[in-house]
């Protein structure tokens, strides 16, 4: 019997058909990935399987889990064998912020295994150890954990349900490469150890898919266009959209970035003109996130109290600089202080010889005209009540733009691969990748001199990421716009940046020309970052 049988699945939302006639089968004990570009319908299919389609969605066809029809049947009313477990993309949303992690793990253990409270807590501790969460971290609330720790808690929660089908929706997209490698190891080992457990792994990344799965289903615009062994598809893609995904994967790989070739942006010398940004002696400390967590696991960042040690940094007006490092290394803290969103404990930030301090929006209006920000998490930074046209126009209104706002908004959207059809949509009508592009459009619509971006392409599929990287490169070339890019994806930094800083524990441990750093890393932590990148399935 098949673990999952999807037949002629169609899903529409507000009159738009988003999944059209999808059919596929996953055999018992197999690990299969669902690959496709942003907006291709991957997450909608996952939500239909687990019975969590958004309000207003209409689904027809058939979804059978271990032979039991589940389409349209709420999870609570399904037979136990037909209840898949799910690991969500956003661990911060998937976990209850008001309940300690131990209690969240114990609840399904008590329900599915009929354990007493004390037994369930002991079983939760054992489950936590299996996924790399020691017992003291189980006493934390989810918001007190790092992103990697939260994602492990989500994996443990899914395993606690003792389901025979596990659906993992982009579970590593927002993680740095070192944490991603650990999470993939946990998922692979736990699913391999579980008897007859089948996995549907959703991703847009061929390298991540190859680390987890042997089979692949390729989606394009709501249709299945190709399926079969993953490595065979990668080596000999038959469909045009699959070929585009493979080309983008090869282009984005570090192997490609390291190869000698014609001079590109990463091999150009940095400017020697006066600094646009001048950062001197900047430091920042935070209270402990979690007072009971006195011992840390070896594979999580040790940085809990010191966000940034005294740091100096000078960036020329049109220079492109990358900042890389594991989660908690101080990257976002440095960006927020430079943006005037957070106070530092010591030091100063100057922009074009003017000192930047956290202040009200009126006092920093001149700065917002010249420097814009792309935040890391568009799902939580875009107002869900506003249409895209208003989201992108908001910076223009705030800064008193008196030109044709609609034309400026459409131009910005087209720059990031969107169009007029997206103007009336709201956040819940956008895919993760589309929301990320709206966030970039908001930043570039005022035509800033400098762009500070925190993981600007982390939620994008490879072809879209390639377009956005090309867009940022073109904008920088045509407008002389400078870039400071925080990313855990070293291939993005290789494509965009003249120079790269590596942060670890709030300290700059390397500051070098990008290609020199990639080809000859000096520090052990830099080598660890490079080694953690999953290889392509050549």
Protein Blocks (a to p, Z undefined) as FASTA:
>chain_A
ZZbdcehiacdeehiafbghiacdddehiacdddddehilmmmmmmmmnopacehiaced
jddeehiafehpafklpcfklmccdddfblmlmpcfkbcfklmmmmmmmmmnopafklmm
mmmmmmmmmnopafklmmpcfklpcfklmmmmmmmmmmmnopabdcdehkllmpcfklmm
mmmmmmmmmmmmpghiacddddfbfklmmmmmmbdcddeehiafbgcdfklmmmmcfbfk
lmmmmmmmmmmpmklmmpgcdddfklpccdfbdcfbdcehiacddddfblklmbccfkbc
fblkbmbdcddddddfkbccddeddehilpmmmmmmmnopaccfbdcddeehiacddddf
klmmmmmmmpccddfblmlmpcfkbcfklmmmmmmmmnopabdfklmmmmmmmmnopafk
lmmpcfklpcfklmmmmmmmmmmmnopabdcdehkllmpcfklmmmmmmmmmmmmmmnop
acddddfbfklmmmmpmbdcddeehiafbdcdfklmmmmcfbfklmmmmmmpccdfZZ
